[in-house]
Every structure is written in C-alpha cells, then in structure tokens.
Amino acid sequence: MPMQRIEFPLEREHVELHHLLKLTGLVDSGGMGKTLVASGAVTVDGIVELRKTCKIRAGQVVHVEDVEIAVTSP
C-alpha cells in the first residue's frame, strides 16, 4: 500500500508535535497524540521523536506508520 501524504501549511512559527497529529486528523485528541509520540511510533525528519511538545517548523517531515506529513509554509 502506498504511503499517504498530507501537506500541512503552517501559518505560524511552529506547531507542537502532538497538536500536529490532532490537526491532521491522525488522532482524535491531543492526549492521544501524546500517547502516540511516547510510544515511539512517530519520526521527525527520519529520527524517532519522543518529545510530545517538540516544535515542528515548515520544511520538516513527520512520519506515523504509513502516513507522511509534510509541513509547508503557507
């Protein structure tokens, strides 16, 4: 199955990782996003990220299972 790609236009300086997962619809709540990040299932630019409030900026790529989130400038 091909990887799903989501483009997320960032309209401010950064977004916290667990919020990004909620805003893109991958989880239903920020709490679920925190749990997912803590489980080690999320990578940022190819590196496992365990910090739930990691600041994600335009140009970064987040992977969760078979989903890729490309964070872009608006």
N, CA, C and O of each residue as an XYZ file, in Angstrom:
296
protein
N       0.840     -1.181      0.000
C       0.000      0.000      0.000
C       0.887      1.248      0.000
O       1.816      1.337      0.803
N       0.620      2.206     -0.882
C       1.464      3.397     -0.950
C       1.276      4.289      0.281
O       0.230      4.279      0.930
N       2.319      5.054      0.576
C       2.285      5.948      1.718
C       1.325      7.108      1.439
O       1.337      7.688      0.353
N       0.503      7.433      2.425
C      -0.385      8.588      2.312
C       0.423      9.836      2.646
O       1.181      9.845      3.616
N       0.267     10.891      1.848
C       0.991     12.138      2.088
C      -0.011     13.246      2.407
O      -0.984     13.457      1.683
N       0.253     13.940      3.498
C      -0.565     15.074      3.910
C       0.325     16.309      3.885
O       1.409     16.304      4.468
N      -0.122     17.365      3.215
C       0.597     18.632      3.267
C      -0.095     19.510      4.288
O      -1.302     19.740      4.210
N       0.676     19.998      5.246
C       0.122     20.833      6.314
C       0.748     22.216      6.223
O       1.912     22.390      6.582
N      -0.022     23.222      5.738
C       0.516     24.583      5.667
C       0.566     25.216      7.062
O      -0.468     25.409      7.701
N       1.756     25.530      7.517
C       1.960     26.094      8.849
C       1.819     27.605      8.777
O       2.558     28.269      8.050
N       0.883     28.141      9.522
C       0.598     29.572      9.442
C       1.221     30.372     10.566
O       0.961     31.568     10.702
N       2.041     29.721     11.373
C       2.775     30.420     12.432
C       4.186     29.855     12.483
O       4.561     29.060     11.622
N       4.968     30.248     13.467
C       6.370     29.835     13.518
C       6.549     28.326     13.702
O       7.435     27.724     13.095
N       5.706     27.720     14.542
C       5.823     26.287     14.807
C       4.496     25.736     15.315
O       3.582     26.489     15.651
N       4.408     24.405     15.365
C       3.275     23.719     15.980
C       3.861     22.570     16.795
O       4.812     21.921     16.359
N       3.301     22.321     17.969
C       3.789     21.209     18.788
C       3.378     19.895     18.133
O       2.297     19.785     17.555
N       4.252     18.906     18.233
C       4.068     17.638     17.538
C       2.715     16.997     17.838
O       2.011     16.588     16.915
N       2.343     16.905     19.108
C       1.067     16.249     19.433
C      -0.126     17.023     18.872
O      -1.145     16.421     18.533
N      -0.012     18.346     18.770
C      -1.081     19.149     18.156
C      -1.148     18.898     16.654
O      -2.238     18.832     16.085
N       0.002     18.759     16.013
C       0.042     18.485     14.573
C      -0.703     17.186     14.262
O      -1.461     17.115     13.295
N      -0.485     16.172     15.075
C      -1.154     14.888     14.854
C      -2.667     15.034     14.960
O      -3.407     14.383     14.223
N      -3.127     15.881     15.870
C      -4.568     16.129     16.019
C      -5.086     16.969     14.846
O      -6.130     16.655     14.275
N      -4.368     18.022     14.491
C      -4.813     18.919     13.417
C      -4.897     18.218     12.060
O      -5.697     18.604     11.208
N      -4.075     17.195     11.862
C      -4.104     16.460     10.595
C      -5.086     15.294     10.628
O      -5.265     14.604      9.624
N      -5.725     15.069     11.783
C      -6.739     14.029     11.886
C      -6.198     12.633     12.133
O      -6.945     11.660     12.036
N      -4.914     12.512     12.452
C      -4.349     11.181     12.707
C      -4.752     10.640     14.072
O      -4.785      9.427     14.281
N      -5.061     11.546     15.003
C      -5.566     11.157     16.317
C      -6.764     12.050     16.638
O      -6.933     13.114     16.042
N      -7.580     11.613     17.573
C      -8.798     12.350     17.911
C      -8.583     13.455     18.943
O      -9.414     14.354     19.075
N      -7.464     13.389     19.677
C      -7.235     14.392     20.724
C      -5.740     14.604     20.919
O      -4.919     13.792     20.494
N      -5.405     15.713     21.571
C      -4.007     15.981     21.903
C      -3.442     14.915     22.829
O      -2.267     14.559     22.734
N      -4.280     14.406     23.724
C      -3.837     13.344     24.635
C      -3.468     12.081     23.881
O      -2.480     11.422     24.206
N      -4.265     11.740     22.868
C      -3.946     10.568     22.053
C      -2.652     10.817     21.273
O      -1.862      9.897     21.062
N      -2.443     12.054     20.853
C      -1.205     12.411     20.159
C      -0.002     12.230     21.064
O       1.034     11.719     20.637
N      -0.139     12.649     22.316
C       0.957     12.495     23.285
C       1.283     11.023     23.492
O       2.453     10.646     23.552
N       0.247     10.189     23.602
C       0.446      8.753     23.791
C       1.153      8.140     22.589
O       2.053      7.315     22.749
N       0.746      8.542     21.381
C       1.350      8.021     20.162
C       2.830      8.394     20.078
O       3.669      7.562     19.732
N       3.141      9.647     20.395
C       4.534     10.091     20.370
C       5.353      9.320     21.405
O       6.455      8.858     21.109
N       4.817      9.183     22.609
C       5.528      8.482     23.683
C       5.794      7.019     23.343
O       6.735      6.423     23.869
N       4.973      6.434     22.467
C       5.133      5.022     22.105
C       6.310      4.788     21.157
O       6.710      3.647     20.927
N       6.863      5.875     20.608
C       7.989      5.739     19.685
C       7.572      5.517     18.243
O       8.400      5.161     17.404
N       6.286      5.725     17.944
C       5.761      5.454     16.598
C       5.883      6.638     15.641
O       5.476      6.541     14.483
N       6.441      7.758     16.118
C       6.496      8.972     15.300
C       7.949      9.340     15.019
O       8.784      9.350     15.924
N       8.243      9.644     13.747
C       9.575     10.148     13.410
C       9.458     11.555     12.846
O       8.471     11.901     12.197
N      10.477     12.355     13.104
C      10.582     13.704     12.549
C      11.901     13.754     11.792
O      12.969     13.553     12.369
N      11.815     14.021     10.506
C      12.997     14.032      9.635
C      13.804     12.741      9.761
O      15.034     12.762      9.747
N      13.088     11.609      9.885
C      13.722     10.301      9.900
C      14.238      9.826     11.246
O      14.814      8.742     11.334
N      14.046     10.616     12.303
C      14.550     10.257     13.633
C      13.364     10.112     14.585
O      12.484     10.972     14.613
N      13.336      9.025     15.366
C      12.246      8.819     16.327
C      12.226     10.002     17.291
O      13.248     10.378     17.867
N      11.043     10.574     17.449
C      10.874     11.740     18.337
C       9.971     11.350     19.498
O       8.829     10.939     19.292
N      10.482     11.479     20.714
C       9.725     11.106     21.909
C       9.224     12.316     22.685
O       8.489     12.166     23.661
N       9.619     13.518     22.258
C       9.158     14.737     22.941
C       7.798     15.141     22.371
O       7.685     15.529     21.208
N       6.786     15.044     23.202
C       5.416     15.319     22.757
C       5.222     16.760     22.306
O       4.416     17.033     21.416
N       5.959     17.682     22.919
C       5.803     19.094     22.597
C       6.926     19.603     21.688
O       7.181     20.805     21.623
N       7.583     18.696     20.999
C       8.633     19.076     20.043
C       8.055     20.096     19.064
O       6.958     19.905     18.540
N       8.796     21.181     18.819
C       8.325     22.234     17.917
C       8.619     21.843     16.470
O       9.773     21.674     16.076
N       7.554     21.705     15.697
C       7.679     21.345     14.284
C       7.556     22.623     13.460
O       6.627     23.410     13.643
N       8.514     22.815     12.545
C       8.542     24.023     11.724
C       8.411     23.664     10.247
O       8.580     22.509      9.856
N       8.110     24.668      9.441
C       7.990     24.469      7.993
C       9.269     23.835      7.453
O      10.375     24.200      7.851
N       9.101     22.886      6.546
C      10.232     22.181      5.958
C      10.502     20.825      6.584
O      11.257     20.026      6.031
N       9.893     20.555      7.732
C      10.104     19.271      8.385
C       9.078     18.255      7.894
O       7.996     18.608      7.425
N       9.457     16.973      8.017
C       8.592     15.877      7.586
C       8.389     14.931      8.762
O       9.347     14.479      9.389
N       7.126     14.641      9.046
C       6.754     13.758     10.152
C       6.163     12.482      9.562
O       5.337     12.540      8.651
N       6.588     11.324     10.086
C       6.026     10.034      9.654
C       5.352      9.340     10.830
O       5.883      9.291     11.940
N       4.177      8.812     10.556
C       3.452      7.972     11.520
C       2.936      6.787     10.713
O       2.051      6.938      9.871
N       3.490      5.614     10.973
C       3.137      4.398     10.242
C       3.249      4.652      8.736
O       4.342      4.938      8.249
N       2.144      4.554      7.986
C       2.217      4.732      6.530
C       1.749      6.121      6.091
O       1.309      6.305      4.957
N       1.848      7.094      6.999
C       1.434      8.467      6.691
C       2.628      9.398      6.816
O       3.377      9.339      7.791
N       2.798     10.262      5.815
C       3.833     11.268      5.820
C       3.165     12.637      5.883
O       2.275     12.933      5.086
N       3.591     13.473      6.831
C       3.081     14.841      6.937
C       4.204     15.781      6.549
O       5.225     15.860      7.232
N       4.011     16.494      5.451
C       4.985     17.489      5.000
C       4.497     18.852      5.499
O       3.438     19.331      5.094
N       5.281     19.462      6.378
C       4.904     20.763      6.934
C       5.477     21.840      6.011
O       6.686     21.905      5.787
N       4.589     22.680      5.483
C       4.989     23.664      4.489
C       4.688     25.083      4.967
O       3.925     25.287      5.912
N       5.292     26.043      4.307
C       4.941     27.448      4.523
C       3.648     27.711      3.777
O       3.418     27.119      2.722
N       2.795     28.589      4.300
C       1.519     28.852      3.615
C       1.709     29.529      2.265
O       0.730     29.812      1.574
